[in-house]
Amino acid sequence: MAAGALRQRASSHRGGGGGGKEAMPCWASLHIDVTQLIAARVLATGDFLDYVRFRAVCSGWRAAAASPRGCGLLDPHPRRWMLFPEGFGQRPGHPAHGGHARFFDLSTAGAFVRVPIPELEDHHVLDSPDGLLLLLRFEDTALRLLHPFTRDVADLPSFHCLAQQLKHLEELPNRIRLLDADVFYFYRTLSREVCSAVNITASGTINVMLALAPIGCVAVASACDDVWTISSWALEENELEATLPYQGKLPKIGRLLACCGRWTEMFSSASVDALAALVNKDNLTLFDLVSKMDMYMTTTDHVVRSRGILLLGEILSRISFKCLDVNTITTLSDFFISRLSDWQAIRGALVGCLALLHRKQGVGCIVIADVKRLVESFLQNVPVQSLATADRKLCFEILSCILDRYPEAVKQMDGEQLYGICEAIDEEKGPECLMLSFHVVEVVMKLFPDPSGLAAQLAGDVFEILSKYFPVYFTHGVGNGLDATREDLSRALMHAFCSTQYFEPFVIPLLLDKLSSSLPLAKIDSLKYLDNCIRFYGADRMVRHASAVWYKLKEVIFDLSSDQLLISEALNCLKSAIMYTDSSDKDLFINLILLDEDIVNKIRSVSSVDKSILSSLEDLAQLHALGSVISILAESSTYFCTRVLQEHFVHLVDIVGTKADYESRQLNDCNGSSSAPVNYGALYLSVQLLSSCREVALVSYKDCSSVKLAKESWWLILEKKLEQLIHLLRSFSRSMQPMFRQEYVSCAVKGLLTLATFPEQCLPLPANAYEDILLMFTSIIINKFENVDLWRLSLKALTSIGSSIAEFPASEREVVYYRTVVDKIVPLVESYDTSMPLSLRLEASYEVGTAGLNYMLRVAKSLEVAVVTNISESEANGRTKCAEHVAHLFECYSSRVLPWLLTSGGVNELALSFALRLLDETKDLTVLDRISSQGLLDSLMTGMKLLVGVCTAEQQSLIVQKAYSIISSMLSLPMKLMTGRLLAVDELVPSHSVPETALISMFSSIIVGLRPQTPVPDMMVMINLFTVFLLNGKMPAAYALASIFNKYLHSPEFSHENQLDKILDDILERCFSTVLANSSSEISHSSAGTSDDVDSSDVFSGNKLSKINILSSLAWIGKGLLMRGDEKVKDISMFLLKILCSDEILASIPPHQEEPYGGDSSDTSLAISAASAFHVMMSDSEMCLNKKFHARIKPLYKQRFFSILMPIFLSKIKETTAVTTKLALYRAFGHIISNAPVPAVITEAHQILLMMVDSLAKLSLDIEDKDLVYSLLLVFSGMLMDEKGKECILDNIQITMSVLTKLVSYPHMMVVRETALQCLVAFSTLPHSKIYPMRRKVVQAAIKALDDKKRAVRQVAVRCRQTWQSFA
Amino acid sequence: MTVGMINANPVVHERPERAAHPHAADALDPLDVFDTVRDIKDPEHPYSLEQLSVLSQESVSVDEKLGRIQITFTPTVQHCSLATVIGLCLRLKLMQNYPPHFKVDIKVAPGSLANEESGVYTDKFLRLISKK
């Protein structure tokens, strides 16, 4: 103000004195000391605004006054501003204020300012001491002091910290006892009631004191403290209020603010929970609670009152299991019922009423008289439709609860009250409320079944309200958090419609009317409703609508534009109409439907048309509709069936063809000339009729004798035409003529199937005809497998005939079926007939087997036989494809037959006996020799694994014992010596005969499949045995060892043999030394130079292969350990790493000592196999160590391994200089990266990206690594899709792009080129400025790829080029 | 400014459905080329050139050894002044989709255009429009 005055005067001087320029004082050049003095005065007397104005005069003045910003809260400016509430109960920071807060100048008393305070977004204002704001941050409950004008902040110890400290105090000074659970209560109370004072010392220390009135103590802290200092003495509330300065705030402002505080809302439910827990545990009686809350519930401030009542209501709803006495209940219900009239606090009253109504019998529940009063008061006082959605929902919940649990309270209701309910529902829109209100209507209507009752009187009015909602139209999407879906709503409305039959005169016309609506939804809904209503309203009421219903349904069914769903709904509806409309006139529907002019015309046109109906889709659809209508009619009762058959059947069959006709046609077939086309329509309809006969027979097969004896019955008609029909059908399905299209054949097959599945008592089908049908199908299966459609149809028919037999147990048909079908088809598996593909044979057997348990057992047996004969006779037959054949058999056995048997309660013994038999077959050495020479061994091993895997632990132990005894009797190794420690190397037999190896392989496959619970005999011997073979480089032994260590290490069952751990160490040690010994002997050998011993060179050449094998065996054992999360895996991986880097060791040897042969190449191949060992360890395997073979798998083991090895590899790669070593390391690390889960890799992207790119570049040179390159590229593309990965790639975009553009012309693998191009396309989404420099390079690469050999690559290249060219 | 359409009511043909790519080998074949150009929209109508029968599979010939692609198209009407535009569209599309060493010839079917000398488009003219 002063500054403004000064300026004014200055300008008036300037303007007024025209010539006296020197007389004008130049304020700007005032001496700095003077200016500072003025500034200090301005500050001392004026206020912040004056200070701002002063600073705005000129730069000189501005420089003289200290800037208010940046000096923390210490600034010298007075704080006479007080936070002023906006009113309406809105706290500061309410969204309506737009991030501003209003301040009031205390000193001048009159000035208001609105200051933008962005902090209010995520802070809650606790208090406003001395013109500062005490804020509470939502996320971490940090307490902070904010200067509202300079926005400087000082951080204090957090509120949470304060609460914790208070909790830990031994004895609290005041009356409220703290429980463990009620920290939240603290937040709630304290944040409301806190008063604070601030003192800023000259040295800059900020001290804050909080007065915690509810607890009666004071907490003090300064800005640099970590904890609060809490007073140990108690203070009365009044004392506190007197003590603290009120300067800077209105009394009780904190409470007002907190009323609507967002922060308190968050904790409110928690604090109610805490209170309810108190009440539940009897720590707080309800009486105490009510008397404490007395003031809150009766105050005239409706905000506080409503919160008080709500609190009581919520607590009541949370103690629904606590016993309350009659008095309490009565008092409470009195209270809440009276509160229903208090519309401002209605919510609490509703919650309370609902809680009372929900109380169970036995813990004290509301009495009937009170319920009556409640209903009255509710209907009188609660204006439901003017409430908010949540409250309306509560209202409807109350209503439906009353109706469901206390119907007698409503029984004596008068029309007035019912009308009240209607009014409550009228115009309701919320889906959840509607759900409830529909339910309410349903129950109310059901309460008054009396014809003179209220429901009958008011049906029209109620329906008027309901009809508005039909069809339910619901625009809310899925996943909007609502529980109700359109289907739920629609169902609820349907139940409401069906609640009383008095709705009938209104509902049926409405539904029929909506049927002609153009909205498909409306149509479907009305069909569904109609269906239900017909069932509910009963025959008497529906009779008068019968014809109308039929006409409407006919319209829908024969409408060409209706879709399948609609038609099937309509047919359903028709079905229930016929079933439930049981009028005295039993010909009602016959007259309506069968004699309907349209229907008669349609049947006539179908049967008379010469042209094939199949030519147009519309005709076909009409035919199907017609067929369904007629068969529905015929199916519904015996009488209808007879009538329909009388009317049409004979005629239709005659149209299809007479017997004579059939014979002449056969003659024609022989001559090769085609006869007249067959009427498909007639065929279809007669098959439909046949199947409806079957349905009728199925329903009434108990008293079919009466049907047979009746004078007029469908049975007689059918019998008359049966023979002719069978002949006809057979001729169709057997015929291979092209004129019989697919439809004919399937129709005929369906007819035959229907005939064969007729219940035995009801059909005059002669036994031989039945057998004929089966035979025909069987012969199709065996002979006509070229005709795929027919083959499948027949197979299906056979399966369903088989399963239909199972429905009528102990019939002769089972025998016939077994004899004619199973005995013919299942042996196909065993035969060597190569004309029919094995897969078809297997499929046929399996499908036939699914018809019944007995059949499937037979299938399993013959599969077993097939495998065994293959083993024993394979040499005799000299067939070469034997291995593949057996593999197929096993595949079928284990993946289809066994699971089926398991699910249908089949026996598990099967696998056991099969496995034992396999063992028996293979125990002969000569057989083993032959097997392994034929390559059969692998498939046998796989089969054995699968069989063992399926068995239970007990069965497995049987198998193991047997196998073990075979091994110990046959193997030439000194088994006895193996019981103790591992044998010395010298005792090892260097090489084993082929059959022995085969034997061990079979044995190892048994071990692989074992469950961890299975006991294993002589574990030590076995481990020794396998170790011997492992050291000879036999892989199966490695699988077995890996499984053993994976499953049994540290297993308590083998605790007496806890040497397992030690043995493992031994084995590893030996493997290490074997691998290393050779290379070191190599070195020693090379250094010795001349000592070319024959033996050692022999060992040399043989050893190279076995060394590699031992390395991969190590990998397998490592995998076993890794999967169970054992620490030992580290030893193995470190050893492998050593091998990887062994090149470097070699390179360090002086060059003159290097041998001309060997050394280098053997070591690189070792390095390669060490690298692929990492692949083995990380990747999933079908061979062993998976779920199927009961491996122990620790979750996230890959991720863990990756994160352990990553830093090691990174440092190794960094320090390696030799090219080959680096390559080997890259390879190994590449395997690890590409098998680790992508998210894990992406989190480390910043560390490994460069290395990955480099390895992509290096590995792309060698064709051997193409798969690795591809999988690395895939990982890279995964990174590219991730936000974090993208950032990393952006940082290294130059090198990444150059490698990728090179990969675009990668010669060895098409998918690599394709993926590289796709990655380049994905790059185009990165920031333009970063990728623009790359454009030229990428476009060039893409143009080059346009000429690619592969089409897929060319297509991606076009896309890539277009994308990048568009950056111009 | 609305100028009357040159062919206001063209005959539209159904787009034949082809299941999978029936290519035998991965070499460039006419079907490939046809696939790239079949969906170009006619400058006058919202239909593709294939639907208007301006192009058909037979109108494309490819000689991969010599690096030649030849397309012969048939304007819907004789006096079609948009034939040039169609030609340009075709050429641009082919330039984008095939390596630069291919020689692309675009011709109008003999007798289908009244003013035939404008039927063949020179590369020179095209270079002007394709420069971006």
Interface residues (C-beta under 8 A of the other chain):
Chain A: I1343 K1344 L1346 D1347 K1349 K1350 R1351 R1354 V1358 R1361 Q1362 Q1365 A1368
Chain B: H21 H23 D26 A27 L28 D32 T36 Q96 N97 Y98 P99 P100 H101 K132
